[in-house]
Amino acid sequence: MSAMGMSAPRGKEFAISAYADVRHEQLFFERQQSLALRNMEWEGRVEPLLPWSTLIMRGLGVTIFVGAFLAILV
């Protein structure tokens, strides 16, 4: 008898199948599914952080613009 209380068929090991019955709603918290909570006033007050790649590209754009402006002046 296995730890789960189920006996495996003779000659076969007990294994959890990759094709187990998993519903999509079991993979998310209730808060993520609730449209009522998503639309509350406190949900939109803080902007998400920007990724590093966006910050680097903005910095490069400003650097190129300032460099071009200074090249025109000199």
Biopython code that builds the backbone (N, CA, C, O; Angstrom):
import numpy as np
from Bio.PDB.StructureBuilder import StructureBuilder

atoms = [
    (1, "MET", "N", (0.846, -1.169, 0.000)),
    (1, "MET", "CA", (0.000, 0.000, 0.000)),
    (1, "MET", "C", (0.895, 1.238, 0.000)),
    (1, "MET", "O", (1.895, 1.275, 0.717)),
    (2, "SER", "N", (0.551, 2.240, -0.787)),
    (2, "SER", "CA", (1.367, 3.443, -0.890)),
    (2, "SER", "C", (1.019, 4.422, 0.229)),
    (2, "SER", "O", (0.102, 4.187, 1.016)),
    (3, "ALA", "N", (1.759, 5.512, 0.284)),
    (3, "ALA", "CA", (1.541, 6.520, 1.322)),
    (3, "ALA", "C", (0.185, 7.189, 1.175)),
    (3, "ALA", "O", (-0.352, 7.717, 2.148)),
    (4, "MET", "N", (-0.367, 7.174, -0.011)),
    (4, "MET", "CA", (-1.673, 7.804, -0.237)),
    (4, "MET", "C", (-2.817, 6.844, 0.065)),
    (4, "MET", "O", (-3.984, 7.225, -0.028)),
    (5, "GLY", "N", (-2.505, 5.639, 0.417)),
    (5, "GLY", "CA", (-3.553, 4.676, 0.705)),
    (5, "GLY", "C", (-4.073, 3.974, -0.528)),
    (5, "GLY", "O", (-5.115, 3.319, -0.490)),
    (6, "MET", "N", (-3.346, 4.110, -1.622)),
    (6, "MET", "CA", (-3.761, 3.469, -2.863)),
    (6, "MET", "C", (-2.709, 2.439, -3.239)),
    (6, "MET", "O", (-1.511, 2.680, -3.088)),
    (7, "SER", "N", (-3.147, 1.328, -3.712)),
    (7, "SER", "CA", (-2.168, 0.315, -4.114)),
    (7, "SER", "C", (-1.931, 0.434, -5.618)),
    (7, "SER", "O", (-2.863, 0.637, -6.395)),
    (8, "ALA", "N", (-0.677, 0.305, -6.007)),
    (8, "ALA", "CA", (-0.306, 0.380, -7.416)),
    (8, "ALA", "C", (-0.589, -0.966, -8.078)),
    (8, "ALA", "O", (-0.541, -2.008, -7.424)),
    (9, "PRO", "N", (-0.885, -0.939, -9.383)),
    (9, "PRO", "CA", (-1.063, -2.207, -10.094)),
    (9, "PRO", "C", (0.225, -3.019, -10.032)),
    (9, "PRO", "O", (1.315, -2.458, -9.916)),
    (10, "ARG", "N", (0.100, -4.318, -10.108)),
    (10, "ARG", "CA", (1.268, -5.196, -9.981)),
    (10, "ARG", "C", (2.271, -4.919, -11.097)),
    (10, "ARG", "O", (1.914, -4.865, -12.274)),
    (11, "GLY", "N", (3.534, -4.744, -10.704)),
    (11, "GLY", "CA", (4.599, -4.534, -11.667)),
    (11, "GLY", "C", (4.753, -3.096, -12.118)),
    (11, "GLY", "O", (5.614, -2.808, -12.949)),
    (12, "LYS", "N", (3.938, -2.176, -11.592)),
    (12, "LYS", "CA", (4.025, -0.776, -12.010)),
    (12, "LYS", "C", (4.196, 0.104, -10.784)),
    (12, "LYS", "O", (3.588, -0.129, -9.739)),
    (13, "GLU", "N", (5.027, 1.109, -10.933)),
    (13, "GLU", "CA", (5.223, 2.089, -9.867)),
    (13, "GLU", "C", (4.081, 3.104, -9.907)),
    (13, "GLU", "O", (3.521, 3.380, -10.968)),
    (14, "PHE", "N", (3.746, 3.649, -8.752)),
    (14, "PHE", "CA", (2.721, 4.687, -8.697)),
    (14, "PHE", "C", (3.355, 6.006, -9.118)),
    (14, "PHE", "O", (4.400, 6.378, -8.583)),
    (15, "ALA", "N", (2.761, 6.710, -10.046)),
    (15, "ALA", "CA", (3.281, 8.000, -10.515)),
    (15, "ALA", "C", (2.105, 8.936, -10.747)),
    (15, "ALA", "O", (1.025, 8.515, -11.162)),
    (16, "ILE", "N", (2.336, 10.200, -10.475)),
    (16, "ILE", "CA", (1.308, 11.204, -10.745)),
    (16, "ILE", "C", (1.350, 11.524, -12.233)),
    (16, "ILE", "O", (2.416, 11.787, -12.788)),
    (17, "SER", "N", (0.223, 11.502, -12.855)),
    (17, "SER", "CA", (0.150, 11.690, -14.293)),
    (17, "SER", "C", (0.301, 13.158, -14.664)),
    (17, "SER", "O", (-0.125, 14.038, -13.917)),
    (18, "ALA", "N", (0.906, 13.422, -15.812)),
    (18, "ALA", "CA", (1.014, 14.778, -16.340)),
    (18, "ALA", "C", (-0.327, 15.249, -16.880)),
    (18, "ALA", "O", (-0.508, 16.434, -17.158)),
    (19, "TYR", "N", (-1.248, 14.339, -17.027)),
    (19, "TYR", "CA", (-2.547, 14.677, -17.576)),
    (19, "TYR", "C", (-3.597, 14.745, -16.470)),
    (19, "TYR", "O", (-4.754, 14.387, -16.686)),
    (20, "ALA", "N", (-3.197, 15.198, -15.300)),
    (20, "ALA", "CA", (-4.120, 15.297, -14.175)),
    (20, "ALA", "C", (-5.178, 16.357, -14.473)),
    (20, "ALA", "O", (-4.941, 17.278, -15.254)),
    (21, "ASP", "N", (-6.326, 16.222, -13.857)),
    (21, "ASP", "CA", (-7.426, 17.150, -14.058)),
    (21, "ASP", "C", (-7.167, 18.417, -13.237)),
    (21, "ASP", "O", (-7.454, 18.460, -12.040)),
    (22, "VAL", "N", (-6.627, 19.435, -13.886)),
    (22, "VAL", "CA", (-6.366, 20.712, -13.232)),
    (22, "VAL", "C", (-7.150, 21.768, -13.978)),
    (22, "VAL", "O", (-6.967, 21.965, -15.179)),
    (23, "ARG", "N", (-8.022, 22.443, -13.260)),
    (23, "ARG", "CA", (-8.827, 23.498, -13.872)),
    (23, "ARG", "C", (-8.068, 24.812, -13.818)),
    (23, "ARG", "O", (-7.258, 25.028, -12.917)),
    (24, "HIS", "N", (-8.328, 25.692, -14.782)),
    (24, "HIS", "CA", (-7.638, 26.970, -14.895)),
    (24, "HIS", "C", (-7.856, 27.834, -13.654)),
    (24, "HIS", "O", (-6.921, 28.500, -13.208)),
    (25, "GLU", "N", (-9.037, 27.842, -13.097)),
    (25, "GLU", "CA", (-9.334, 28.682, -11.929)),
    (25, "GLU", "C", (-8.604, 28.221, -10.676)),
    (25, "GLU", "O", (-8.520, 28.978, -9.709)),
    (26, "GLN", "N", (-8.078, 27.013, -10.665)),
    (26, "GLN", "CA", (-7.321, 26.537, -9.508)),
    (26, "GLN", "C", (-5.906, 27.118, -9.483)),
    (26, "GLN", "O", (-5.220, 27.021, -8.465)),
    (27, "LEU", "N", (-5.467, 27.714, -10.577)),
    (27, "LEU", "CA", (-4.115, 28.230, -10.671)),
    (27, "LEU", "C", (-4.000, 29.692, -10.252)),
    (27, "LEU", "O", (-2.892, 30.230, -10.240)),
    (28, "PHE", "N", (-5.098, 30.351, -9.910)),
    (28, "PHE", "CA", (-5.087, 31.765, -9.581)),
    (28, "PHE", "C", (-5.727, 32.004, -8.228)),
    (28, "PHE", "O", (-6.608, 31.252, -7.810)),
    (29, "PHE", "N", (-5.285, 33.055, -7.539)),
    (29, "PHE", "CA", (-5.910, 33.456, -6.292)),
    (29, "PHE", "C", (-7.247, 34.122, -6.596)),
    (29, "PHE", "O", (-7.474, 34.613, -7.702)),
    (30, "GLU", "N", (-8.111, 34.131, -5.616)),
    (30, "GLU", "CA", (-9.427, 34.740, -5.801)),
    (30, "GLU", "C", (-9.315, 36.221, -6.143)),
    (30, "GLU", "O", (-10.104, 36.731, -6.938)),
    (31, "ARG", "N", (-8.339, 36.920, -5.548)),
    (31, "ARG", "CA", (-8.192, 38.349, -5.786)),
    (31, "ARG", "C", (-7.912, 38.618, -7.259)),
    (31, "ARG", "O", (-8.363, 39.633, -7.790)),
    (32, "GLN", "N", (-7.186, 37.743, -7.926)),
    (32, "GLN", "CA", (-6.880, 37.946, -9.329)),
    (32, "GLN", "C", (-8.094, 37.702, -10.207)),
    (32, "GLN", "O", (-8.149, 38.196, -11.334)),
    (33, "GLN", "N", (-9.045, 36.966, -9.725)),
    (33, "GLN", "CA", (-10.228, 36.675, -10.526)),
    (33, "GLN", "C", (-11.337, 37.682, -10.296)),
    (33, "GLN", "O", (-12.255, 37.784, -11.109)),
    (34, "SER", "N", (-11.270, 38.429, -9.202)),
    (34, "SER", "CA", (-12.369, 39.293, -8.825)),
    (34, "SER", "C", (-12.293, 40.631, -9.558)),
    (34, "SER", "O", (-11.364, 41.410, -9.342)),
    (35, "LEU", "N", (-13.258, 40.892, -10.411)),
    (35, "LEU", "CA", (-13.308, 42.176, -11.105)),
    (35, "LEU", "C", (-13.728, 43.292, -10.162)),
    (35, "LEU", "O", (-13.351, 44.447, -10.358)),
    (36, "ALA", "N", (-14.508, 42.953, -9.136)),
    (36, "ALA", "CA", (-14.927, 43.969, -8.177)),
    (36, "ALA", "C", (-13.732, 44.527, -7.413)),
    (36, "ALA", "O", (-13.642, 45.738, -7.214)),
    (37, "LEU", "N", (-12.814, 43.667, -6.982)),
    (37, "LEU", "CA", (-11.620, 44.152, -6.286)),
    (37, "LEU", "C", (-10.660, 44.848, -7.241)),
    (37, "LEU", "O", (-9.989, 45.802, -6.848)),
    (38, "ARG", "N", (-10.582, 44.395, -8.473)),
    (38, "ARG", "CA", (-9.677, 45.009, -9.437)),
    (38, "ARG", "C", (-10.073, 46.449, -9.746)),
    (38, "ARG", "O", (-9.212, 47.275, -10.051)),
    (39, "ASN", "N", (-11.367, 46.757, -9.670)),
    (39, "ASN", "CA", (-11.858, 48.088, -10.000)),
    (39, "ASN", "C", (-11.952, 49.012, -8.790)),
    (39, "ASN", "O", (-12.466, 50.124, -8.913)),
    (40, "MET", "N", (-11.472, 48.585, -7.628)),
    (40, "MET", "CA", (-11.506, 49.454, -6.454)),
    (40, "MET", "C", (-10.532, 50.612, -6.626)),
    (40, "MET", "O", (-9.582, 50.516, -7.402)),
    (41, "GLU", "N", (-10.766, 51.706, -5.905)),
    (41, "GLU", "CA", (-9.984, 52.926, -6.102)),
    (41, "GLU", "C", (-8.517, 52.748, -5.756)),
    (41, "GLU", "O", (-7.677, 53.412, -6.363)),
    (42, "TRP", "N", (-8.168, 51.888, -4.812)),
    (42, "TRP", "CA", (-6.779, 51.751, -4.399)),
    (42, "TRP", "C", (-5.950, 50.904, -5.343)),
    (42, "TRP", "O", (-4.727, 50.859, -5.207)),
    (43, "GLU", "N", (-6.571, 50.237, -6.289)),
    (43, "GLU", "CA", (-5.841, 49.349, -7.189)),
    (43, "GLU", "C", (-5.014, 50.113, -8.224)),
    (43, "GLU", "O", (-4.009, 49.580, -8.696)),
    (44, "GLY", "N", (-5.387, 51.317, -8.591)),
    (44, "GLY", "CA", (-4.700, 52.041, -9.644)),
    (44, "GLY", "C", (-3.822, 53.176, -9.152)),
    (44, "GLY", "O", (-3.353, 53.970, -9.967)),
    (45, "ARG", "N", (-3.580, 53.286, -7.855)),
    (45, "ARG", "CA", (-2.874, 54.459, -7.349)),
    (45, "ARG", "C", (-1.362, 54.357, -7.476)),
    (45, "ARG", "O", (-0.694, 55.391, -7.505)),
    (46, "VAL", "N", (-0.793, 53.164, -7.554)),
    (46, "VAL", "CA", (0.650, 53.004, -7.656)),
    (46, "VAL", "C", (0.977, 52.430, -9.034)),
    (46, "VAL", "O", (0.460, 51.385, -9.428)),
    (47, "GLU", "N", (1.849, 53.140, -9.756)),
    (47, "GLU", "CA", (2.253, 52.669, -11.075)),
    (47, "GLU", "C", (3.276, 51.533, -10.922)),
    (47, "GLU", "O", (4.073, 51.556, -9.983)),
    (48, "PRO", "N", (3.270, 50.563, -11.806)),
    (48, "PRO", "CA", (4.269, 49.490, -11.725)),
    (48, "PRO", "C", (5.665, 50.021, -12.045)),
    (48, "PRO", "O", (5.809, 51.025, -12.743)),
    (49, "LEU", "N", (6.684, 49.348, -11.536)),
    (49, "LEU", "CA", (8.063, 49.746, -11.789)),
    (49, "LEU", "C", (8.440, 49.482, -13.243)),
    (49, "LEU", "O", (7.935, 48.552, -13.872)),
    (50, "LEU", "N", (9.336, 50.315, -13.763)),
    (50, "LEU", "CA", (9.794, 50.143, -15.138)),
    (50, "LEU", "C", (10.937, 49.129, -15.180)),
    (50, "LEU", "O", (11.750, 49.082, -14.257)),
    (51, "PRO", "N", (11.010, 48.320, -16.232)),
    (51, "PRO", "CA", (12.131, 47.385, -16.359)),
    (51, "PRO", "C", (13.427, 48.128, -16.668)),
    (51, "PRO", "O", (13.410, 49.251, -17.172)),
    (52, "TRP", "N", (14.557, 47.479, -16.355)),
    (52, "TRP", "CA", (15.862, 48.083, -16.581)),
    (52, "TRP", "C", (16.078, 48.425, -18.041)),
    (52, "TRP", "O", (16.679, 49.454, -18.347)),
    (53, "SER", "N", (15.604, 47.591, -18.945)),
    (53, "SER", "CA", (15.825, 47.843, -20.375)),
    (53, "SER", "C", (15.170, 49.157, -20.809)),
    (53, "SER", "O", (15.733, 49.885, -21.627)),
    (54, "THR", "N", (14.009, 49.463, -20.278)),
    (54, "THR", "CA", (13.335, 50.719, -20.609)),
    (54, "THR", "C", (14.120, 51.907, -20.077)),
    (54, "THR", "O", (14.275, 52.914, -20.767)),
    (55, "LEU", "N", (14.612, 51.792, -18.853)),
    (55, "LEU", "CA", (15.397, 52.879, -18.272)),
    (55, "LEU", "C", (16.692, 53.105, -19.040)),
    (55, "LEU", "O", (17.092, 54.250, -19.250)),
    (56, "ILE", "N", (17.349, 52.035, -19.461)),
    (56, "ILE", "CA", (18.595, 52.156, -20.220)),
    (56, "ILE", "C", (18.336, 52.806, -21.576)),
    (56, "ILE", "O", (19.093, 53.679, -22.002)),
    (57, "MET", "N", (17.275, 52.384, -22.251)),
    (57, "MET", "CA", (16.967, 52.962, -23.563)),
    (57, "MET", "C", (16.625, 54.434, -23.447)),
    (57, "MET", "O", (17.033, 55.222, -24.300)),
    (58, "ARG", "N", (15.892, 54.829, -22.422)),
    (58, "ARG", "CA", (15.586, 56.249, -22.215)),
    (58, "ARG", "C", (16.870, 57.033, -21.947)),
    (58, "ARG", "O", (17.055, 58.130, -22.475)),
    (59, "GLY", "N", (17.744, 56.474, -21.134)),
    (59, "GLY", "CA", (19.018, 57.135, -20.848)),
    (59, "GLY", "C", (19.869, 57.300, -22.091)),
    (59, "GLY", "O", (20.481, 58.349, -22.295)),
    (60, "LEU", "N", (19.910, 56.258, -22.931)),
    (60, "LEU", "CA", (20.652, 56.361, -24.186)),
    (60, "LEU", "C", (20.048, 57.408, -25.110)),
    (60, "LEU", "O", (20.779, 58.148, -25.768)),
    (61, "GLY", "N", (18.750, 57.477, -25.167)),
    (61, "GLY", "CA", (18.086, 58.479, -26.008)),
    (61, "GLY", "C", (18.400, 59.898, -25.553)),
    (61, "GLY", "O", (18.682, 60.773, -26.373)),
    (62, "VAL", "N", (18.351, 60.122, -24.248)),
    (62, "VAL", "CA", (18.673, 61.453, -23.711)),
    (62, "VAL", "C", (20.136, 61.778, -23.967)),
    (62, "VAL", "O", (20.458, 62.909, -24.332)),
    (63, "THR", "N", (21.027, 60.811, -23.784)),
    (63, "THR", "CA", (22.457, 61.029, -24.016)),
    (63, "THR", "C", (22.732, 61.383, -25.478)),
    (63, "THR", "O", (23.511, 62.295, -25.755)),
    (64, "ILE", "N", (22.109, 60.681, -26.401)),
    (64, "ILE", "CA", (22.286, 60.962, -27.833)),
    (64, "ILE", "C", (21.751, 62.341, -28.171)),
    (64, "ILE", "O", (22.379, 63.086, -28.924)),
    (65, "PHE", "N", (20.586, 62.690, -27.615)),
    (65, "PHE", "CA", (19.994, 64.000, -27.882)),
    (65, "PHE", "C", (20.880, 65.127, -27.354)),
    (65, "PHE", "O", (21.117, 66.108, -28.059)),
    (66, "VAL", "N", (21.366, 64.996, -26.130)),
    (66, "VAL", "CA", (22.232, 66.011, -25.541)),
    (66, "VAL", "C", (23.544, 66.077, -26.311)),
    (66, "VAL", "O", (24.055, 67.171, -26.551)),
    (67, "GLY", "N", (24.096, 64.947, -26.699)),
    (67, "GLY", "CA", (25.340, 64.929, -27.477)),
    (67, "GLY", "C", (25.170, 65.623, -28.809)),
    (67, "GLY", "O", (26.041, 66.393, -29.214)),
    (68, "ALA", "N", (24.069, 65.372, -29.502)),
    (68, "ALA", "CA", (23.803, 66.023, -30.775)),
    (68, "ALA", "C", (23.602, 67.531, -30.602)),
    (68, "ALA", "O", (24.067, 68.324, -31.421)),
    (69, "PHE", "N", (22.915, 67.914, -29.544)),
    (69, "PHE", "CA", (22.687, 69.342, -29.260)),
    (69, "PHE", "C", (24.006, 70.050, -28.970)),
    (69, "PHE", "O", (24.241, 71.154, -29.463)),
    (70, "LEU", "N", (24.870, 69.417, -28.170)),
    (70, "LEU", "CA", (26.168, 70.017, -27.866)),
    (70, "LEU", "C", (27.077, 70.054, -29.093)),
    (70, "LEU", "O", (27.874, 70.982, -29.235)),
    (71, "ALA", "N", (26.974, 69.071, -29.977)),
    (71, "ALA", "CA", (27.772, 69.058, -31.205)),
    (71, "ALA", "C", (27.369, 70.197, -32.114)),
    (71, "ALA", "O", (28.215, 70.770, -32.800)),
    (72, "ILE", "N", (26.101, 70.534, -32.132)),
    (72, "ILE", "CA", (25.623, 71.648, -32.966)),
    (72, "ILE", "C", (26.122, 72.973, -32.403)),
    (72, "ILE", "O", (26.490, 73.867, -33.166)),
    (73, "LEU", "N", (26.141, 73.113, -31.058)),
    (73, "LEU", "CA", (26.574, 74.353, -30.446)),
    (73, "LEU", "C", (28.063, 74.592, -30.555)),
    (73, "LEU", "O", (28.502, 75.739, -30.631)),
    (74, "VAL", "N", (28.848, 73.526, -30.563)),
    (74, "VAL", "CA", (30.319, 73.673, -30.575)),
    (74, "VAL", "C", (30.815, 73.802, -31.944)),
    (74, "VAL", "O", (32.020, 73.935, -32.154)),
]
sb = StructureBuilder()
sb.init_structure("model")
sb.init_model(0)
sb.init_chain("A")
sb.init_seg("    ")
for serial, (resi, resn, name, xyz) in enumerate(atoms, 1):
    if name == "N":
        sb.init_residue(resn, " ", resi, " ")
    sb.init_atom(name, np.array(xyz, "f"), 0.0, 1.0, " ", f" {name:<3s}", serial, name[0])
structure = sb.get_structure()
